[in-house]
Amino acid sequence: MTITASTKMRIKRGDQVVVRTGRDKGKTGEVLRVDREHNRVLVQGVNMMKRHQRPTQTSPGGINEFEAMIHVSNVALIDPDTSKPTRVGYKTLDDGRKVRFAKRSGEIIDQ
């Protein structure tokens, strides 16, 4: 089974997003990593998981807490103008640059 990205990823590393569904609904955070192959993003402080780690020679054991990936359809970009969730569109500026913009306010996201 081959996995292909079906849609264009409109969210990039460093974007501020809000979780729309699931147990972390309403939480906001910064995108730390984007996995284009599986359409998933890693958001800081969201979808926290615990892993029990056995002690080794180099590190003590214990319960480690870390973020897990979340599907990109479950997050929305935060509008830089209104600080509310928004969809992302693309447009070409007069100087020929293709930039992302927030559909809610029309504010340009990429500088």
Secondary structure as GFF3:
##gff-version 3
##sequence-region A 1 111
A	DSSP	beta_strand	16	19	.	.	.	ID=ss1
A	DSSP	beta_strand	28	35	.	.	.	ID=ss2
A	DSSP	beta_strand	40	43	.	.	.	ID=ss3
A	DSSP	beta_strand	48	53	.	.	.	ID=ss4
A	DSSP	beta_strand	62	67	.	.	.	ID=ss5
A	DSSP	beta_strand	70	71	.	.	.	ID=ss6
A	DSSP	three_ten_helix	72	74	.	.	.	ID=ss7
A	DSSP	beta_strand	75	78	.	.	.	ID=ss8
A	DSSP	beta_strand	85	86	.	.	.	ID=ss9
A	DSSP	beta_strand	88	92	.	.	.	ID=ss10
A	DSSP	beta_strand	98	102	.	.	.	ID=ss11
###
